[in-house]
Amino acid sequence: MSKVMKCMCEECHYNRNHECHADSIEVRSSGDKKVESSDGTCCHTFRPKERRHGGCC
């Protein structure tokens, strides 16, 4: 299985220093059309980061 080397979604729970730390990922097409570029894909493993209390982030 390939390792995800780069993740630019800073709002994802699994992203640490732009590396995905999920055990596995699921990527699907993001619409009904034929996918011809990465713009037409979506990571279904995404989970939002939990907000910390008492801080700005």
Phi and psi in degrees as a GROMACS rama.xvg file:
@    title "Ramachandran Plot"
@    xaxis  label "Phi"
@    yaxis  label "Psi"
@TYPE xy
-74.6013  147.835  SER-2
-94.944  134.978  LYS-3
-75.8444  115.997  VAL-4
-88.5402  -23.8062  MET-5
-146.368  129.157  LYS-6
-134.231  122.188  CYS-7
-101.145  8.33508  MET-8
-89.0195  90.2531  CYS-9
-66.7693  -16.7418  GLU-10
-85.433  -2.69706  GLU-11
-85.9169  137.234  CYS-12
-57.3864  -34.2646  HIS-13
-84.7871  -8.53439  TYR-14
-84.1941  120.357  ASN-15
-131.214  114.205  ARG-16
54.3334  42.3879  ASN-17
65.4506  25.1031  HIS-18
-122.784  137.086  GLU-19
-81.8038  126.248  CYS-20
-111.005  19.4295  HIS-21
-72.2743  149.326  ALA-22
-63.0421  -33.9527  ASP-23
-156.946  164.182  SER-24
-128.708  158.25  ILE-25
-127.047  120.788  GLU-26
-114.602  131.003  VAL-27
-127.097  167.517  ARG-28
-72.2551  147.045  SER-29
-96.4769  9.90322  SER-30
-158.949  -169.279  GLY-31
-90.5002  -8.87979  ASP-32
-86.6937  164.897  LYS-33
-66.4228  131.543  LYS-34
-80.7987  125.91  VAL-35
-122.304  -3.44543  GLU-36
-157.465  171.45  SER-37
-64.3589  -20.5151  SER-38
-62.3522  -22.5679  ASP-39
-93.3519  13.0134  GLY-40
-116.28  163.355  THR-41
-148.834  134.246  CYS-42
-84.5793  114.842  CYS-43
-88.4708  4.34183  HIS-44
-86.8901  -15.8464  THR-45
-47.5391  132.505  PHE-46
-137.213  125.978  ARG-47
-64.2754  146.067  PRO-48
-66.4702  145.522  LYS-49
-77.6119  135.944  GLU-50
-77.655  138.77  ARG-51
-85.0237  140.705  ARG-52
-84.3355  144.717  HIS-53
89.1989  -4.22143  GLY-54
-125.886  179.76  GLY-55
-81.4359  -19.2023  CYS-56
